[in-house]
Amino acid sequence: EVAVRNDAVVRIRGDRDDVFSRGFICPKGSTLKQLDADPDRVRRPLIKRDGRFEPATWDEAFAHIADQLVPLIAAHGPNAVAVYLGNPNVHTMSGTLYNRLLIRALRSRNLYSASTVDQMPKHVSSGLMFGHPDIIPVPDIDRTDYLLILGANPRASNGSLATAPDWPGRLDAIQTRGGRVVVVDPRRTRTARAADEHLFIQPGTDAYLLAALVHVLFDEGLVDLGPAGDRISGVDEVAAAAEAFPPERVAATCAIDAASIRRLARELAAAESAAVYGRIGTHTVRFGSLAAWLVDVLNTLTGNLDRPGGAMFPRAAHEQPRPKRGWTTGRWTSRVGGHPEVRGELPVAGLADEITTPGDDKVCALITVAGNPVLSTPHSNRLDAALDQLDFMVSVDIYRNETTRHADVILPAPPALRRPHYDFAFGTLAVRNVANYSPAVLSSELGAEPEWRTLLRLAAVVSGMGPDADLRQFDDMVFAALVERTIGDPASVIHGRNGDEIIAATKGDCGPERMLDFLLRAGPYGEGYGRDPKGLSLELLRSRPHGIDLGPLQPRIPEVLATPSGNVELAPEALVADLARLDFGTAPRNGGMVLIGRRHLRSNNSWMHNVDVLVKGKERCTLQINPADAERLGLTSAGTARVTSAAGSVAAPIEISADIMPGVVSLPHGWGHDLPGIDLTVASRRPGVNSNILSGDEIDPLSGNAVLNGIPVEVAPA
């Protein structure tokens, strides 16, 4: 709820009448006023001339982009231009809808995003099991009796790949109704401290633990497929694969005793309803895809897949039918390293090599949209140096940060309060089906352009239409193509309708709101262009500012599945084969210490560290270390530690804490604001250190996800 007077924000607080949040708001949401008013925020296009950024008009900026990019593409082909999409894109309508158009217009195979930093393993396992990488089951936390959390800290991050306002309150409610919350994590996080039980685990070994839990279910006759049982294939193959992972063999590797592993499996099987939820700590490791897969294998074998209180499939208001043709990876491979494409993307861990390695299709230019890979991707000092070798770089961003300082052109985007919003990404992952639309709160700034027009104009440039293309005509073409694809789909509720009539009836002059109105009306709750007059439309959402509650999650198997067989494929060949990599090697290198990351309630990767109210107070970019390790290594709480990996070295203030597992150290993610050329006044005063200097080039081979946790390090007094 934003109170405004004379086009200025007076107050921001949670909307108590919102159908989903019920007034809950995180600290970051309450600081949108400060983000909007930040004097460092880029408000006009900037062109770098003689090494210095100078303000420019939009026409000047796009003319310069066209002069540089078009000849480069003509000379070297579209693959010479790479695109990197950062995390904030999923928080905008424009980023969600118009980045796709930019990518299609460019036709480059060099697409990278934050997905291969934190979540691609879940897309891989979901794609292979359920037929589409975005068919992701979420824990039904509002109805579950038993929640097993691995590698996630939702009391700090408020959930990830599981959208739920007030995760803390919802976790408390599980315990209040007599349920049980168990957390497995190398650190006693805020979530772990409030849980019924916390178990330390050796970083990077979640897949071993999960495989052992699967073994126990079969070994002790505890498998019960539940109501979805007749739609599940591959159970026998999973049973055979799990034979190699008895708890007694796994215990030493994951540092959890066999008795506890067997007890966890029995508790999962015995619970009236249960859900297993694994997130970033389980994905950003060597066996990320295996861990993501085994989480849902456990949910399936305990009868909790697609069942209230278990792991269920949301039905977003804008969801459209998916073809039942299955999903695959490796349609192409990276030029350097031969890494397979996944979901149209290549591993961002390999971007530096693509820039620095000579040869055909060498990346010569880069477009970044709302991303700061110099801080947020692995071996980031190598990428930082590689960006200096580019012939041209364009960034769409609100800051001159560690990445965009390399750009030749920076194109600003409006901040959150100056654009309308609908949650395309998070609605597909919500623990309750809701729909909510927010108009822009503040008017556009003088000379500002909506982000969708910026992205559309970039698409026009790279496709050869020129910097002065008629964007209205271009957008009409894009929208007409969307309508034609939809009415041509036999599974669509508007199949066979007249396209011109649909276009004429859709509300919104152009841009993302027109697309939103169409997707809502053609969606599962939509009015279907007259089919159900009481159904959803943008007009209806506008009239309901507190949102519309569409009800709790409902069982959706088999209609949600997009596999050719129409079944859940419990034993995808690639995942079963990858179990062979679990070699039971337990000894970390480099002095016996391993590094993990961590999150904080007032931090969102790197991009809100210039808001003073979010970074003030006690130093947060510290190296957490167990007291026994600190004493052994001669470290004191007043000192500084030197942390060294095979990739690099950083020095960080020491924080001695019994909350961290012995043999493990932790640095937070997204810091390192001490590089020259940035314009981040607040962040520069408290720069912290970049933990990703310590991460190397290693990836999970199935997903291409970077390995950011479980990194062997040496730790010593600085």
N, C-alpha and C positions, 0 to 999 in steps of 0.2 A: 504494500500500500504506500503510494508515493504522494505526499502532500506538496502542492505546487502553488506558488504565489508569484504573479508577474513573470511567468516562464522561468522561475527559479525554484529549485527543490528546497523545501522547508524541512521535511522529515521523511525518513524511510523506515517502515516497520513491517512486520509480517502481517498478512491479510488474514484476520481471524475467521473470515467467512469463506476463505478459499476452500474448495471442496476436497483438495488434496493436502495442502500444507497445514491447514487449520491454524495459521498464524506463525508457524515455525519459519525462521529465516536464519541463514548462516551469516557469520561475520562479514564475509565477502559481499553478500548481497546488500548489506546495510551501508556499504561504502561506495555505492555506485555514484553518489553525488561527488565524492572526492575524485573518483576516476574521471568523471565528466569534466570537472574543473581543473584537472591537473595541467599546470602551465607547460609541462614538458610534452604533452600529447601533441602529435603531429596533426595540424589542422588544414594545411595547404600542401599540394604536391611539392616535392623537393627533387631537384636535379643536382647531381654532383658535377661540379665544374672545377677543374684544377684541384681536385682533392677536397673540395668544400661543398657542402650542401647549400643550395640557394633556392628560395621560394620561386615557384613557377605557376603559370596557369594550367588548367587541365589540358587545354589544347596543346600547349607547349610540351607538357609531359608526354602526352600520347604521340605527338609528332616525333619526339626524340626516341620513344620506344619503337615506333614503326621504322624509323631510320636505321636502328641498330638490329632489331630482331628479324625483320623481314629478309634482309640480305643474308643474315646468318643462317636462317632456315633454308633459304634457296641454295646456299653453298654447301651446307653440311647435312641437311635433312632435319625433320622434326625431332628425331631422337637426340639431337645436339642440345635441345632445350629440356631441362628437367623442371619438375614442379614439386614443391614441398608444401604440404598442407598441415598447419599446426592445430593444436587442441581447440583454440577458441572458435574454429569454424563450426563445430557442432553446437555452439551456443548462438548461432545466427541463422536466420532463414536464408539470407543471401548465400552464405558459405555452403549451406547444405544443398541448395538447389542450383546455384550458378557455377560453382566450381566444377560440377560435372560437365557443364557446357564448355567451359574453358578447356578441360582435358580432352573432350571429344574434338573440339576445334583444332587443338594443337596436334593431336594424333601421335604424341610421343609415348614411347614405352617406358620412359624414365619418370615414373610417378612415385613419390615418396610421401609418407605422412607420419604423424605421431602414432599411428596404429602399430607400426613395427617397433615402437618403443615400449608399449604397455599392454596391448590387447589382442594382437593378431592370433595368438594361439587359440583363443576362444572362437574366433571366426573360422579357423581351420577345423577344429573339432566339431563345431555346429554344422558347418557345410558338409562334412563327410558323414555325420550321423543323421542329420535332418534334411539335407538336400539344398540348403542355402546358408551362406555364412552369416546372415542376419537373423536367422531363426534361432534365437538364443533364449533358453529357459532361464527364468529368474527365481530366486527363493521367495516363496509365498510367506513372507515373514509375519504378516498379520494373522495367519491362521496356523502356523507351524507349532509343534510341541517340542521340537528338538532341532537346533541349528548348529551345524559344525562349520566354523569359519577358518579358512586357511589363507594366510598371506594377505589379509585385508584388515583395515582399521577404520570401519565405517563411522566410528564416533569422532574421527578426525576428518575423513574424506567425505562423509555423508553418502557413502555407497558409490559403487562404480560398476557399470554394466548391471545395475539393479537400482533403478530410480525410485527413491522414497524420501520425501521430506521427513525430517526428524527420525533418522535411524536410531539415535540414542533412545528416544521415547518408545519406539517400536521394539527395540531389544529389551528394554525394561518390561514392556508389556508381556513378552514371552515368559519371563520369569514370574511376573505377577500372576499369570494364569496357571502357574505350576509347571511351566516348560523348562527347558534346559538349554543353555548356550555354552558351547565349548569352543575355545580358540586355540589354534596351533600356529605358533609364530616364534621366530628367533628373538623377538623382543616383547616384553610385557607392555603392550600398548595400552592406550586408554580403553580400548575395547576389551583387551585381555583382562585388565584389572577389574572390570565390572562383570566379567563372565562368571559362570559357575565353576569353570575349570579352564586352566591355561596350561598348555604343554609346550615347552621349548622344542624346536626342531633344528637340526643342522641345515643351514641355508642351502637351497637348491635341491633338496631331497624329497620334496613333496610327492613326486611321482612314485618314489619307492614306498612311502607310507600308504598312499592311495591304492597302489597295487596290492600291498599286503592286506588292506581292508577288504578288497575284492576277494583275495584268496580265502580269507576267513569266512566270508559269506558262503562260498561254495564248500569249503572244507567242513563247516559245521551245519550244513543244510539249512541256511538262513535265507536263501534266495526266494523272493516272492515278487513276481513281476507286476502284480496288481492289475488294475482295470485296463491298462494299455498292453497287457501281455500278448494278446493275439496279433499285435502290430509290431512286434520286436523280433528282429532277425539277428543271428550271430551269437546267441547266448553260449552255445557249446564252444565256439571258438574263443570267447573270452575266458571261459572256465579253464580251457587247456592252457592259455597263455598265462593265467594267474598262478598256475601250479608252481612256477619258479620263484614265487615271492612269499614264502611263509614268513610270518612275523619274526620268527626266531632267526631267520637269515637277514632280515631287513633292519632289525633293531639297532645294530652297531652303526649302520650307515646313516640312519636318520636321527639317532640319539634319543629314540623313544623305545622303552622296553617292550618286549613282546606281549607281556600281560596287559599293558595299557592299550596296545593295538587291538588285541582280541576283544577287550572290553568295549572299546569304541565301536567296533563292528557290531557287537551284540546290542549295544544301546541304539545304534542306528536302525537295526532290524526290528527291535522291539518297540520302538516309539510309535505311538498312534499315528503321527505324521512327522516327517523329518525332511530336512533339506541340507545338502552340502553346498557350500558357497566358497569358491576360491577366486582370488583376484591377483593384483599386481605382483605380490610376492611369489605366486605360483606360476606366473606367466613370463616374468623377466629373468628366466633361468635357462640352463642348458636343455631342460626337458619340459619346456613350457607347454607344448602341444599335448604331450602325454598327460600332464597334470590336468589340463583343461578337459581332455577327453575322459579321464578316469573319474573326475568329479561327477560327470553326468552318467557314467557307467554305474557309480554307486547310487545315484538317485534312481536309476532305472531298476537295478537289482533289488533294491529295498521296497519297490512298489510305489515310489514317491514321484515318478515322472508323470507330469500332466495330471496331478491330483491335488486337491485343496490341501494346503499346508506343506506341499512338497516343492518341486521345481516345475513352474508352469510357464506357459507361453502367453505373453501379453497380446492384446489385439488393439493396435493403435487406431485412432480415428481416421488417419490418412492412409492406412494400409491398403495396398492393392494386391490382387491375386498374383501368386508366383507360379511360374511354369514348373511342371513336375518332371524336370529333366535332369535333376541331380547337379552336382557341382564338382569342379576339378581345379587343380592348380597346375602351374608349369606350362601355360600356353606360350610363354616365351621365357627366356632366362637372361640374367644380367650379363652384360658384355664382359665384366671382370668378375671372376669367381664362379660364373655359371649358376647363380642362385635362381631358383624358380620363382616366377611371378605368383603372387597370392592376392586374390581379390583385385587384380589389376595393378598391384603395387610391387615394388622391389624393396629389399631391406635397406632402410636408411643407413644402417651400419656400413653399407658399401658405397654411399654417395661420394665420399672423398676420393675413393679409388677411381670412380667413373670420371671425375673431374681431372685427376692428375695422370691417369694412364693414357699414353698416346694410342691412336688408332682410329678406325672408322667408328662413327657414332659416339666419339668422345664428347662428354658434356662440356659445352662451351658457354652456356647461358643457363640462368636459373631464375625461376619465378617462385617466390615464397608468399604464401597468403596466411597471415596471422600465425606465424611460426617463428620460433627462436632456436633452431637446431644447434647453434653454436653452444648453447647451454644444455639442451635437453636430449641430445643424441650421443651415442657412444663414441669414445675416442675423439671427443669434441675439439681438442686442440688441433688434431689433424684436419678436421673439417674446416676449422677457423682459418688455417693456413691455406687450405685448398681454395677457399672462396676468393682469395686474392688472385688466383690464376684464371678466373672466369673472364671471358670477353665482355659479358654484359649480365647485369642482374637487376631484376625488378622486384620490389616488395610492396605488398598491400598490408599496411600495419598502422597501429596507432602510436607507435613509439620508434625512435631511433635507438635500437637496442644492440646487443652484441652481434646479432646476425644482420640486421638491416643497415648497420653502419657500412657494410660492404656493398650495398646496393648502389646502382647508378641512378635509379629513380625510386622514390618512396611515394606511394599513393595512399593517402589517409582514408580511413574508414570511420563512419560515425560510431560513437560509443553507445552502450546499451540503452540509455534513456532516450536516445534520439532516433530509434528505429523500432518498428513493430516486432513482435516476437510470438512465435509458436514453436513448441518443442518437437521438431521432427525426430531428432535422434533419441532423446530421452523418453519420448512417448512409447517407442518400441521396446523399451526396457523397464517400464514402470511396474511396480508391484500392485498397482490398481489401475484399471482402465479409466482414464480421464481425458478431457480436452479443455485446453485453456489458451486463450488468445489475449495478448496485451498490445494495445496501440502504442505508438511513440508517445512518451510522456512530455518531452520537450521538443520545441520546434527545431528545424534544421539550422545549423550554423551558416553564416553568410559565406557563400561560395562553396559549400559542401556538396558532395554528390552521394546519393545512396550507394551502398556497396555493390548492390546487384548491377547497377549501371557501370560501375568500374570494372567488374568482372566480365560483363557482357562486352564492354568496349575492348578489353584485353583479348577476348575470344575473337572479336571482329578483326583485330590486328593480326593475330597469329594465323587466322584462316585466310588471310589475303584480302579481306574486305576493306581494309584501310582504317586509319584512325578517325575518319569523319563519316563512318558508316551510319546509316539511319537505324538507330538502336530500337526505335519503336517497331519498325518493320522486322528487324532481326528477332525481337522478342515475340512478335506475333507468329513468326515462322516456328520458333521453338515451341510455343504454346500449342499451335495447331498440330505439330508433330506429336506432342504428348496426348492430345485428344484423340488423334487418329489411332495411335497405338492402343489406347485404352478401349475405344469402341470396337476395335478389331479383335480384342481378347474375348473368347467365348466365356471365360470365367468372370468377366466384369459385369457388374449390375447394370451398366449402360451399353452392353454389347449390342451392336447393330443400330444404335441411334444415329441420327443425322449430325455429322460433325459441325456444320455451320450453325445449326440450332443450339447445340451445346455451347459453342463459343459465344454466341450472342447472349445466351442466358447466364453466363458466368459473370459474377460480380468482380469488380476490380478493373481499373483501367489497363494496367499491365504490371509486370514485375512479380515478385514472390507472392503477393497477396492474391493475385488472380490464380496462380497455380495452387495456392492453399485452398481457395474456395472450391476449385475443381476437385482436388484430391479429397476434401471433406465430403463433398456431395456425391462423389463416386466411391466413397469408402464404405466400410462395413456398417456404419451407423448413419450413413448419409441419406439425404432426401431423394437422391437418385434422379434429380431433374424431373420431379413430379411423381416419382414412384412411391415415395413416402413423405407427404407434406410435413410431418412432424420430425423428420430426420435432420441430421446435422448439415449446417452450411456456415460459411464465414459470417453471414448476417446474424445467424442465431448465436454464434459464439460472441460476437460483438455485444449482443444484448445481455449476455451473461458474464459480467466482468469477473465473477468469482469462480468461473469455470463450470463445467458440466461433468457430474459424476456418472460414468458409464458402467460402474459396478465392479465387483471383485473379479479376479481372473477366473476363467472357466476352462474346463477340459477342452482341448482342441484337436487331439489326435483322433482320426487320421487327417482331417482336412488341412491342418497347418503344415503337414509334411510335404516336401518338394522332391523326395527321392523317387527315382523311376519305379521302385518296387512298391511305393506307398507305405513302406514300413520304416521304423527306426532301425538304422544300420548300426548295431551295437559294436561290431568288430570290423571297422574299416581296415582294409589291407595295409595301408601305409602306416596307420597308428599301431596296429599289432606288430608289424615288422620293426617299428622303431623301439619297441620294448627291449630289443637286443642291445641298445646303447646303455641300459641300466647295468653297469658292470660291477657295482658294489665297491668301487674305489672310494675310500673314506678319508684319506689323509690330504688335507689342503696343503698347498705348497707355500713357500715364502714365510717361514716362521710359524706356520700353524694358525694364522688369523684369516678370517674372511670378512668381506665388506658387504653390508646391505644398506638400502636406502631407508627413508622414512618420510612420512607426511605430517603436516601440521594444519590445524583447523583454519589458521589465518593465511595460509599460503596456497596458491594455485599454480603449480609448476613455476615458471619464471615471470609470468606476465602481470602480476599484481603487486610486485615488490616495490613499486614506486608510489604506493599509497601509504602515507606515514602512519595512519592509525593501524594498519595491518602489520607493520614491521617494527613498531616501537616496542620498548620493554626489553625483557631479558634476551640475550643473544641466543638465536635458535640454530644457527649454522655451526654446530659443534660436533665433535667426534665423541659419540657415546661409547664407553668401554666399561666392562665389568670390573669391580674393585680388585678381584684377584689378578686379572690381567694387568691392570694398571700398576699394582705393586710389583709384579714380576718384571715389567718392562721399565720401571722407574719413572712412571708418569704421575703427575700431580694435577689436581683440579685447577691450580693457578697457572698451569703451563700450556704449552703448545706441542702437538704431536705431528711428526712427519709420517705421512701415510704413502707408501710406495707400492705400486703394482707393476706388472710387466708393461703397462701402457704409459704410465706417468707417475707424477708425485705431487702431492699438495700438503700444505701445513694448515692445521685447524686447531681451534681452542679445544681443550679437553673437558669433557663432562663425564665424571665417574658415576655410574649408575648400576645398581643391582638389577634393573629392569632389562638389561641386555645380557644375552646368553654368554657364558664364558667361551672364549675363542672367536667371538664375533665383535665387530665394530660397526657403527652406523653413522652415516652422513646423510643429511637431507638433500633433496633434489631441487635443482632450479636456481642455484646461487652461482656466484662468480661475477658480480657486476663491477669488476675493476679493470675492464679492458678500455683502451683509448678509443675515442671517437663516439662513445655513446652519449646520449642526452637523457640521463635518468638521475636527477639530482638526489632524490631520496634513496634510491637503491644504491647509488655510488657511495653514500655515507656509511652504509652497512652492507658491504659487497658479499661477504661470505666467500666460500670457495666452491669451485665447480667440481662436484663429485664425479662427473662424467669424463674428466681427464684420466680417471683411474680405470674406466671401462675400456676394453679392447675391441677387437673386431669380431669376437665370437658371437654366433647367433644360434638359435634353435633352428635346425635345418628344415623342418617341415613348414614353419611359419615365417622364417626370416626375422623373427623377433630378436631384439638385442638382448644380450645377457648383461644385466645390470645388477644382479644380486648374486651372492655367493662368489664374489671375486677374491681370489687369494691376494693378500697384501702383507707387507711388512710394516710394523708400527714401532716407532722409536721416538724418544724426545727430540724435538726440533732443534 
